């Protein structure tokens, strides 16, 4: 059976979701949170920031976003807010700006 590249379900071709295909109980998309960092010359080094983010489970990327957190499951809003709080506490005092996007 074909499946959506962003879902964890394999379903009949007739059923299509926003990500590709949908099953009997709806699309089960694997959620990712993307993080973009803006550095300040008087702040922490990029290496220090990356190491701290890795300790939270983020992986560095090349491209539009700097890091990704792959939930590997469907994440609840409460889980996403908890991750955002962890990022905030981890980056506090490093003099960097950041933006989180969860899809």
C-alpha positions in Angstrom: 0.0 0.0 0.0 1.3 3.5 -0.7 1.8 5.9 2.1 2.3 9.6 2.7 6.0 10.5 3.2 5.0 12.5 6.3 2.6 9.9 7.8 3.1 6.7 9.6 0.1 5.0 8.0 -0.1 3.0 4.8 -3.6 3.5 3.3 -5.5 3.0 0.1 -4.8 5.4 -2.8 -8.4 6.7 -2.7 -8.0 8.4 0.6 -5.8 11.5 0.5 -4.8 13.8 3.3 -3.0 17.2 3.4 0.3 15.3 3.6 -0.5 12.6 1.0 -2.7 9.8 2.3 -5.2 9.4 5.1 -6.4 6.3 7.0 -9.6 5.3 8.7 -8.8 7.4 11.8 -7.1 10.3 10.0 -3.6 11.3 9.0 -0.9 10.6 11.6 1.8 13.1 10.6 5.2 12.8 12.2 5.8 16.2 13.7 9.1 18.2 13.5 10.1 21.4 15.3 12.5 23.7 13.4 14.7 26.2 15.1 16.4 29.3 13.6 19.1 31.1 15.5 20.4 34.7 15.1 23.8 35.2 16.7 25.2 38.3 18.4 28.9 39.0 18.2 29.0 39.7 22.0 27.1 36.5 22.8 28.0 32.8 23.0 29.9 31.1 20.2 27.9 29.1 17.6 29.6 25.9 18.8 28.4 26.4 22.4 24.9 27.1 21.2 24.8 24.0 19.0 26.1 21.7 21.8 23.5 23.0 24.2 20.7 22.4 21.6 22.0 18.9 20.9 21.6 18.1 24.6 17.9 18.8 24.1 17.7 16.5 21.0 18.0 19.0 18.2 20.0 18.1 15.2 21.9 20.8 13.2 20.7 21.4 9.6 22.0 23.2 6.5 19.5 25.4 4.8 16.7 27.6 5.8 16.5 26.4 9.4 19.5 25.8 11.7 18.2 22.8 13.7 15.4 20.2 13.8 13.8 18.3 16.6 12.1 15.2 15.2 9.4 14.0 17.5 9.1 10.7 15.7 5.4 10.7 16.7 2.4 13.0 16.7 3.1 15.7 19.3 0.6 17.3 21.6 0.5 21.1 22.1 1.6 20.6 25.7 4.7 18.6 24.5 5.6 21.4 22.1 5.2 24.1 24.7 7.4 22.1 27.1 10.1 21.8 24.4 9.8 25.6 23.8 10.3 26.2 27.5 13.4 24.0 27.5 14.8 25.8 24.5 14.1 29.2 26.3 15.9 28.1 29.5 18.8 26.5 27.6 19.5 29.6 25.5 18.9 32.1 28.3 21.9 34.3 28.8 23.6 33.3 25.6 22.6 36.5 23.8 21.0 34.8 20.8 17.6 35.3 19.3 15.6 32.3 18.1 12.5 31.3 16.3 10.6 27.9 16.7 8.3 26.5 14.1 6.4 23.2 14.5 4.9 21.4 11.5 
